[in-house]
């Protein structure tokens, strides 16, 4: 349950619940993420947004790379 809003899961703009998964990230890496987020609040509001954006970028690179690959 979300301590801020009392809801069970974050909601999308359409109001749908979005299931989440827990992951483990090394503390030194999270310390770097925290520093970047603090130094650039115009880019990300919090660590969660930073991590989701980084994962999304890598997925897009993979998908784009696999569609452009002549082997596939």
Backbone as CSV, one residue per row, in Angstrom:
resi,resn,N_x,N_y,N_z,CA_x,CA_y,CA_z,C_x,C_y,C_z
1,UNK,0.843,-1.182,0.000,0.000,0.000,0.000,0.885,1.241,0.000
2,UNK,0.510,2.196,-0.790,1.266,3.436,-0.908,1.055,4.303,0.334
3,UNK,2.149,4.658,1.059,1.979,5.460,2.270,1.507,6.887,1.977
4,UNK,1.804,7.395,0.794,1.423,8.773,0.471,-0.051,8.886,0.116
5,UNK,-0.513,7.996,-0.766,-1.882,8.143,-1.261,-2.830,7.084,-0.709
6,UNK,-2.315,6.083,0.020,-3.169,5.058,0.581,-3.648,4.041,-0.437
7,UNK,-3.134,4.134,-1.664,-3.552,3.228,-2.725,-2.632,2.014,-2.729
8,UNK,-3.103,0.927,-3.328,-2.304,-0.289,-3.352,-1.215,-0.255,-4.405
9,UNK,-1.495,0.292,-5.593,-0.513,0.347,-6.670,-0.588,1.699,-7.361
10,UNK,0.546,2.143,-7.948,0.512,3.390,-8.704,-0.486,3.294,-9.851
11,UNK,-1.029,4.418,-10.253,-2.028,4.461,-11.312,-1.473,5.180,-12.533
12,UNK,-1.958,4.790,-13.703,-1.605,5.481,-14.932,-2.492,6.706,-15.058
13,UNK,-2.282,7.488,-16.095,-3.121,8.653,-16.331,-4.579,8.256,-16.542
14,UNK,-4.804,7.058,-17.053,-6.175,6.575,-17.263,-6.769,5.976,-16.001
15,UNK,-5.994,5.928,-14.928,-6.508,5.421,-13.664,-6.361,3.929,-13.464
16,UNK,-5.664,3.245,-14.367,-5.484,1.801,-14.243,-4.323,1.498,-13.289
17,UNK,-4.451,0.465,-12.508,-3.372,0.046,-11.625,-2.255,-0.579,-12.466
18,UNK,-1.027,-0.264,-12.116,0.125,-0.793,-12.835,0.874,-1.740,-11.901
19,UNK,0.886,-3.037,-12.214,1.634,-3.977,-11.358,3.128,-3.650,-11.359
20,UNK,3.792,-3.878,-10.259,5.218,-3.583,-10.111,5.980,-4.833,-9.704
21,UNK,7.283,-4.829,-9.999,8.196,-5.889,-9.585,9.312,-5.250,-8.769
22,UNK,9.791,-5.952,-7.763,10.929,-5.477,-6.977,12.218,-5.941,-7.631
23,UNK,13.214,-5.081,-7.628,14.532,-5.459,-8.124,15.585,-5.011,-7.114
24,UNK,16.740,-5.639,-7.173,17.837,-5.271,-6.288,18.890,-4.549,-7.112
25,UNK,19.292,-3.383,-6.642,20.292,-2.575,-7.321,21.397,-2.278,-6.314
26,UNK,22.661,-2.441,-6.715,23.765,-2.195,-5.779,23.726,-0.762,-5.221
27,UNK,24.042,-0.626,-3.933,23.995,0.669,-3.269,24.865,1.717,-3.942
28,UNK,26.111,1.408,-4.360,26.914,2.446,-5.021,26.245,2.992,-6.290
29,UNK,25.562,2.118,-7.018,24.862,2.564,-8.224,23.678,3.460,-7.849
30,UNK,22.945,3.075,-6.804,21.819,3.894,-6.368,22.285,5.234,-5.816
31,UNK,23.462,5.261,-5.189,24.013,6.527,-4.710,24.277,7.470,-5.885
32,UNK,24.778,6.923,-7.001,25.002,7.738,-8.202,23.680,8.248,-8.765
33,UNK,22.681,7.371,-8.802,21.358,7.763,-9.292,20.802,8.886,-8.422
34,UNK,20.905,8.723,-7.116,20.407,9.745,-6.179,21.092,11.090,-6.429
35,UNK,22.398,11.057,-6.637,23.151,12.292,-6.882,22.698,12.960,-8.183
36,UNK,22.517,12.168,-9.229,22.073,12.712,-10.519,20.685,13.336,-10.391
37,UNK,19.783,12.651,-9.721,18.419,13.149,-9.554,18.417,14.449,-8.749
38,UNK,19.250,14.514,-7.714,19.326,15.730,-6.901,19.940,16.892,-7.681
39,UNK,20.952,16.606,-8.520,21.628,17.656,-9.270,20.819,18.130,-10.469
40,UNK,19.897,17.299,-10.960,19.118,17.638,-12.159,17.622,17.401,-11.936
41,UNK,17.011,18.177,-11.052,15.577,17.977,-10.793,14.707,18.293,-12.006
42,UNK,15.265,19.025,-12.969,14.491,19.332,-14.181,14.314,18.098,-15.066
43,UNK,15.150,17.092,-14.883,15.073,15.880,-15.698,14.180,14.810,-15.073
44,UNK,14.317,14.621,-13.768,13.588,13.557,-13.090,13.099,14.062,-11.739
45,UNK,11.886,13.678,-11.364,11.352,14.065,-10.063,11.880,13.181,-8.945
46,UNK,12.219,11.927,-9.283,12.660,10.995,-8.258,13.450,9.846,-8.883
47,UNK,13.991,8.986,-8.021,14.800,7.851,-8.493,13.995,6.903,-9.354
48,UNK,12.733,6.684,-8.989,11.882,5.764,-9.746,11.778,6.195,-11.202
49,UNK,11.549,7.490,-11.431,11.453,7.987,-12.806,12.770,7.799,-13.554
50,UNK,13.889,8.046,-12.873,15.197,7.877,-13.496,15.397,6.429,-13.921
51,UNK,15.112,5.505,-13.039,15.323,4.087,-13.319,14.390,3.610,-14.425
52,UNK,13.123,4.018,-14.374,12.185,3.617,-15.425,12.634,4.159,-16.784
53,UNK,13.122,5.410,-16.827,13.584,5.999,-18.084,14.811,5.251,-18.614
54,UNK,15.731,4.897,-17.722,16.937,4.177,-18.146,16.581,2.797,-18.710
55,UNK,15.689,2.095,-18.053,15.266,0.777,-18.536,14.542,0.922,-19.868
56,UNK,13.647,1.907,-19.952,12.896,2.140,-21.190,13.845,2.420,-22.359
57,UNK,14.874,3.257,-22.134,15.848,3.568,-23.190,16.569,2.316,-23.666
58,UNK,16.954,1.457,-22.737,17.646,0.223,-23.120,16.727,-0.721,-23.878
59,UNK,15.487,-0.802,-23.477,14.531,-1.649,-24.200,14.349,-1.123,-25.619
60,UNK,14.208,0.203,-25.757,14.038,0.792,-27.085,15.259,0.538,-27.967
61,UNK,16.464,0.657,-27.392,17.689,0.368,-28.156,17.694,-1.077,-28.633
62,UNK,17.313,-1.994,-27.743,17.305,-3.413,-28.087,16.292,-3.690,-29.187
63,UNK,15.078,-3.173,-29.029,14.023,-3.416,-29.998,14.393,-2.806,-31.329
64,UNK,14.881,-1.571,-31.329,15.284,-0.912,-32.556,16.460,-1.649,-33.202
65,UNK,17.426,-2.059,-32.405,18.586,-2.790,-32.917,18.202,-4.121,-33.505
66,UNK,17.271,-4.816,-32.888,16.880,-6.132,-33.397,16.039,-6.012,-34.667
67,UNK,15.318,-4.909,-34.838,14.515,-4.747,-36.050,15.377,-4.296,-37.227
68,UNK,16.511,-3.638,-36.931,17.404,-3.178,-37.986,18.452,-4.216,-38.359
69,UNK,18.617,-5.231,-37.516,19.638,-6.245,-37.754,19.304,-7.067,-39.004
70,UNK,20.274,-7.217,-39.925,20.007,-7.997,-41.136,19.897,-9.500,-40.858
71,UNK,20.370,-9.940,-39.687,20.331,-11.366,-39.351,18.934,-11.837,-38.984
72,UNK,18.040,-10.915,-38.645,16.711,-11.317,-38.158,15.658,-11.111,-39.176
